[in-house]
Each structure stands twice: as C-alpha cells, then as structure tokens.
Amino acid sequence: MVRNIVISGGGTGIGLAAAHVFAADGDRVLLLGRRSEVLEKAGVPGALTYAVDLSDPDGVRGVTAFVAREFGTVDVLVNNAGGAGHLEPGAGAEDPLDAVAHDWTVNFRSNLLTAALLTEALRERLSSPGGRVLFVSSIAAYRGSGSGAYGAAKAGLHPYAYDLARELGPRGITANVVAPGYIEDTGFFGDAIEGSRRERLIAETADKRAGTPADVAATLHWLASSGAGHVTAQVVQVNGGAERGR
C-alpha cells in the first residue's frame, strides 16, 4: 500500500536519508524546508516539495492546505526540522541577557515550535488507524549540549510525544522519538567539525564509529512500519551507546 509521508527538514541530512528510504518503498513523499533551492536539489524520486518556515503559523497553514490538496491524509509525519541555534544569526546586542534570550528563543523556535505547529496542524489528517508521528530529538536532551538551549529544546519533544501517544492511541496512531548522537554528513556542525571533537564523540560510543543519516533513517522507517504498531511513547537511542557514557 502506498503511504503519504511528510518530512520536515527533508532537504538534507537525516530528513533526506529518510525520504530516500520511504520513496524506495514506493511511498509518496513531501519534503518541507526553509530553502526552496535545497529542496529542489534533493533528488528524491517523485517527491513533492514545499518551502516554508515551520515556526510561522501562517506558513504552517499553507502546508496544511497543500497537504489537503495533494495527499488528503498523512500516514507518517517525520518532524526532523531543527538545528543548532549558534549557527543562526546572532542577537546583535551587547547586553548578555539579550543574547541569552535570543539564543534560547532561536533554539526553541527551530527545534520545538516547528514540530508542535506542524503536528497540531496535521493531527486530524493522520491516518486512523495506522498513523505514525515521529520526532528527531538528540543525545543532548540527556547529556546536555554545552549551551543549555539546544538540549533543553530537544528534551521538550519527549513529553510532547508522550502526550500525543496517549491522545492519539485510541485512534490507532503511535508517537515516538529517536535520539541520535554524533551523526556525520549533516549540517549540524556547520562547514566542519574540529578533529579532536570528532575523535572524542566517536570514543564515547560503544561501537567506536560515527553515526550516519542512514542509521537514523532506518530506525524512523521501522517505527513507521506495521511491525512497530504496538511501540509508542518511546525514545529510541540511535547513538552507538554514547548516551550511556564511556
């Protein structure tokens, strides 16, 4: 059966890897992202694209209307949009508290608000039974991120997913989270990661390797399958055991 898949942050990294996995099944995929040129170059066979700022309610209303026209219902919603707030433009203010307010606002807007707005906008369009809501969190939700704001924003996805699992469960819809660790070939660290930091992050894993977008995509794909129909309100660690520490 062909399913309708909506993936935010679908133009690069984990979102793009997930899009390819679902498209390989013959599913219909909609890629959402802020940059139209990135979405157009994604190269996912048959995928639809829609450029939008998912932290803007009006933008999300546009997505909802587009989904209604093109899909009707949504079988799998992958909330992958997000990123490191320090890569966004700074506050441009000298006052330290203004900088703190900006940093936390940027992180919560891009990592938590985007997921909440999109999920709430599409929740009545989720297939019932069989719908899947998935969130991409981070190991930082457990171990911190060094800045506070990013890890806190990702951690906020967890209780939201638990609430959704209870609310949507009677409709046969599951809600789960994946928590990746260090994943290479993404834009999370900007242009490059410092060599010593990369070595340290790999050393923290039990299998002594960096994760890949394909690792996370495969887990998302399984959570979206019928085989995971009784798996809900869970956070699945995809970080080589790094969450447990060395």
C-alpha positions in Angstrom: 0.0 0.0 0.0 1.3 3.4 -1.0 1.6 5.7 2.0 1.7 9.5 2.3 4.9 10.7 4.1 5.5 14.2 5.3 9.1 15.0 6.4 10.2 18.4 7.8 13.8 19.3 7.2 13.7 16.9 4.3 16.2 18.5 2.0 19.4 17.5 3.8 21.0 15.1 6.3 18.7 12.8 8.3 15.5 14.1 6.7 16.8 13.5 3.2 18.0 10.0 4.1 14.6 9.1 5.5 12.9 10.5 2.4 15.0 8.2 0.2 14.1 5.2 2.3 10.4 5.8 2.2 10.5 6.7 -1.5 12.3 3.4 -2.2 9.1 1.7 -0.8 7.0 3.5 -3.4 5.6 5.9 -0.8 4.6 9.4 -1.7 6.9 11.9 0.0 6.5 15.6 0.8 9.7 17.4 1.7 9.4 20.5 3.8 12.2 23.0 4.4 13.1 26.7 4.6 15.2 26.8 1.4 13.5 26.0 -1.9 16.8 25.6 -3.8 17.9 22.9 -1.3 14.6 21.0 -1.7 14.7 21.2 -5.5 18.2 19.6 -5.4 17.2 16.8 -3.0 16.8 14.3 -5.8 14.2 12.1 -4.1 12.2 10.2 -6.9 8.7 11.5 -7.2 8.9 13.7 -4.1 6.8 16.9 -3.7 8.5 19.9 -2.1 7.2 22.9 -0.2 9.4 25.7 1.1 8.2 27.1 4.4 9.3 28.5 7.8 7.6 26.0 10.1 7.9 28.3 13.1 5.4 30.7 11.4 1.7 29.7 11.9 0.7 31.2 8.6 3.4 29.2 6.8 2.1 26.0 8.5 -1.4 26.9 7.5 -0.1 26.9 3.9 1.4 23.5 4.4 -1.9 22.2 5.7 -3.8 23.4 2.7 -1.2 21.9 0.4 -1.4 18.5 2.1 -5.2 18.6 1.9 -5.0 19.1 -1.9 -2.1 16.7 -2.7 -2.4 13.9 -0.1 -5.7 14.2 1.8 -4.4 12.1 4.7 -1.0 11.7 6.2 0.3 8.2 7.1 3.7 9.2 8.5 4.8 12.6 9.9 8.5 12.9 10.5 9.4 16.0 12.5 13.0 16.4 11.7 13.4 20.2 11.2 15.7 21.8 13.6 19.3 22.7 14.1 22.0 24.3 16.3 20.9 27.8 17.3 24.5 29.1 17.3 24.6 28.7 13.5 21.7 31.2 13.2 22.4 35.0 13.0 23.2 36.4 16.4 21.2 38.8 18.5 23.3 41.8 17.6 23.0 43.1 21.2 25.7 43.8 23.7 23.6 43.0 26.8 24.3 39.4 27.9 20.7 38.8 28.9 19.6 39.9 25.4 22.0 37.4 23.9 20.6 34.6 26.2 17.0 35.4 25.4 17.9 35.3 21.7 19.7 32.0 21.9 17.0 30.2 23.8 14.3 31.7 21.6 16.0 30.6 18.4 16.6 27.1 19.7 13.1 26.5 20.9 11.6 28.0 17.8 13.6 25.9 15.4 13.6 22.6 17.3 10.4 22.5 19.3 7.9 25.0 18.0 8.3 23.8 14.4 7.4 20.3 15.4 4.4 21.3 17.6 2.9 23.6 15.0 3.2 21.1 12.1 1.9 18.2 14.2 -1.1 20.1 15.6 -1.9 21.4 12.1 -1.9 17.8 10.6 -3.1 15.7 13.5 -6.7 15.5 12.2 -5.3 14.3 8.9 -3.3 11.5 10.3 -4.5 8.1 9.1 -6.7 6.3 11.7 -5.7 3.6 12.4 -2.1 3.3 11.4 -0.8 6.8 11.5 2.7 7.5 12.8 4.1 10.7 14.4 7.9 10.7 14.7 10.3 13.2 16.2 14.0 13.6 15.8 15.5 14.6 19.2 19.1 14.4 20.3 21.5 12.8 22.8 21.8 16.4 24.0 18.4 16.0 25.6 20.1 13.6 28.1 23.7 14.8 28.3 23.4 18.5 27.5 24.7 20.4 24.6 27.3 22.7 26.1 24.9 25.7 25.7 21.8 24.6 27.5 19.3 25.9 25.0 19.6 23.2 22.3 19.4 20.2 24.6 16.5 21.8 26.5 14.6 22.4 23.3 15.1 18.8 22.1 14.1 17.4 25.5 10.8 19.3 25.2 9.9 16.9 22.3 9.8 13.9 24.7 6.8 14.8 26.9 5.0 16.2 23.9 5.4 12.8 22.2 4.2 11.0 25.4 1.1 13.2 25.5 0.4 12.6 21.8 0.8 8.8 22.3 -2.0 8.9 24.9 -4.2 11.2 23.0 -3.8 9.6 19.6 -3.5 6.0 20.8 -7.3 5.3 20.7 -7.2 6.2 17.0 -4.5 3.6 16.4 -1.8 6.2 15.9 1.6 6.0 17.5 4.1 8.7 18.6 7.8 8.1 19.1 11.1 9.8 19.3 14.6 9.0 18.1 17.6 10.5 19.8 20.7 10.5 17.6 24.2 11.1 18.8 27.0 12.3 16.6 25.9 11.9 13.0 28.2 12.7 10.2 27.3 14.2 6.8 24.8 16.7 8.2 24.9 20.5 8.5 24.6 20.4 12.3 28.2 21.4 13.0 28.4 23.9 10.1 31.1 23.5 7.5 33.2 21.1 9.5 33.7 19.7 13.0 37.0 20.1 14.8 39.1 16.9 14.5 39.7 16.5 18.2 36.0 16.9 19.0 35.1 14.3 16.3 37.5 11.8 17.9 36.1 12.5 21.4 32.5 11.9 20.2 33.4 8.7 18.5 35.3 7.5 21.5 32.2 7.9 23.6 30.3 5.3 21.5 30.3 1.6 22.3 30.9 0.6 18.6 33.6 3.3 18.1 32.1 4.9 14.9 30.3 7.9 13.9 26.6 7.6 13.1 25.2 8.2 9.7 21.9 9.7 8.4 21.1 6.2 7.1 21.3 4.8 10.7 18.6 7.2 11.9 16.5 6.9 8.7 16.4 3.1 9.1 15.1 3.5 12.7 12.5 6.0 11.6 11.4 3.6 8.8 11.0 0.8 11.3 9.0 2.9 13.7 6.7 3.8 10.8 6.2 0.2 9.9 3.3 -2.1 10.8 5.8 -4.2 12.8 6.1 -1.3 15.3 2.4 -0.8 15.7 2.5 -1.5 19.4 5.5 0.7 20.0 4.6 4.1 21.2 5.6 6.8 23.7 9.2 5.6 23.3 12.6 7.4 22.9 14.9 5.2 20.8 18.6 5.9 21.2 20.5 5.9 17.9 23.9 7.0 19.2 26.1 3.9 19.5 25.5 3.7 23.2 27.1 7.2 23.8 24.0 8.2 25.9 25.3 5.7 28.5 28.6 7.4 28.7 32.1 5.8 28.4 
